[in-house]
Amino acid sequence: MYNAAGQLNKDQLVQRFAPLVRRIACHLMARLPASVQIDDLVQNGMLGLLDALGRFEAGVGAQFEAYAAQRVRGAMLDGLRENDWLPRSLRRNCRRIEAAITELEQASGRVPTESELADSLGMTLADYQEMLQDVRGHQLVYIEDIVAERGEDFLERHLVDESADPARLVADEELRRQLVQAIKLLPEREQLMMALYYERDLNLREIGEVMGVSESRVCQLHSQAVLRLRSRLFGDGARNSRAKVERHG
């Protein structure tokens, strides 16, 4: 790892840590819409790795890897900030689903099924599930929510720590409490999926194997679970006392 002058060989170090960059990119991709290209994340991540190599002077052990991972994620997030990473059409579809969830929950007092949501949106179940696939990676909190209410950056708060479980996504204590309660009200399959993804750190393929469904179906369940949580935390009446909702498995 050192050249003849006793200096770290950056080319070799880049090759050594390139898999780390791709691993972080793949993990983030599961949380981002299909419009984001993994190659763009990797390219920005490599810039972050080079920056880390230029700044870190204490060797290349485990401590450097942790530091490099932070710089790599930061560079990827910078790249996302510079682009319209969530197209307006996807945001509009997300809000439509959230509104339908809120309306049906208030009307029935329970968690609506996928079929009920599809009917409410005036589409077939297949079209609704395709919409869920398209909005994959839709995050728990929009940029607008954070800027408007807390003046903090959404991406930095919610994507920097890739190992964070949903209960740690929001720093506000009251909102965290509400989030934990909302997760408990998810259908059992969606609760299991969230636990496997955020607590066990399994990828979508691995979760599919555990649950006996396809990777694309896990993606749909993840999108729907996050939208259910958003509808309770940020939907109409979310700041008022919420009616208790029966879990519908």
Stockholm file with secondary structure:
# STOCKHOLM 1.0

chainA/1-249         MYNAAGQLNKDQLVQRFAPLVRRIACHLMARLPASVQIDDLVQNGMLGLLDALGRFEAGVGAQFEAYAAQRVRGAMLDGLRENDWLPRSLRRNCRRIEAAITELEQASGRVPTESELADSLGMTLADYQEMLQDVRGHQLVYIEDIVAERGEDFLERHLVDESADPARLVADEELRRQLVQAIKLLPEREQLMMALYYERDLNLREIGEVMGVSESRVCQLHSQAVLRLRSRLFGDGARNSRAKVERHG
#=GR chainA/1-249 SS CBCTTSCBCHHHHHHHHHHHHHHHHHHHHTTSCTTSCHHHHHHHHHHHHHHHHHHCCSCSSHHHHHHHHHHHHHHHHHHHHTTTCSCHHHHHHHHHHHHHHHHHHHHHSBCCCHHHHHHHTTSCHHHHHHHHHHTTTCCSSCHHHHHHHTCCCHHHHHHSCTTCCGGGSCCCHHHHHHHHHHHHTSCHHHHHHHIIIIISCCCHHHHHHHHTSCHHHHHHHHHHHHHHHHHHHHSTTTTSCCCCCBCCC
#=GC SS_cons         CBCTTSCBCHHHHHHHHHHHHHHHHHHHHTTSCTTSCHHHHHHHHHHHHHHHHHHCCSCSSHHHHHHHHHHHHHHHHHHHHTTTCSCHHHHHHHHHHHHHHHHHHHHHSBCCCHHHHHHHTTSCHHHHHHHHHHTTTCCSSCHHHHHHHTCCCHHHHHHSCTTCCGGGSCCCHHHHHHHHHHHHTSCHHHHHHHIIIIISCCCHHHHHHHHTSCHHHHHHHHHHHHHHHHHHHHSTTTTSCCCCCBCCC
//
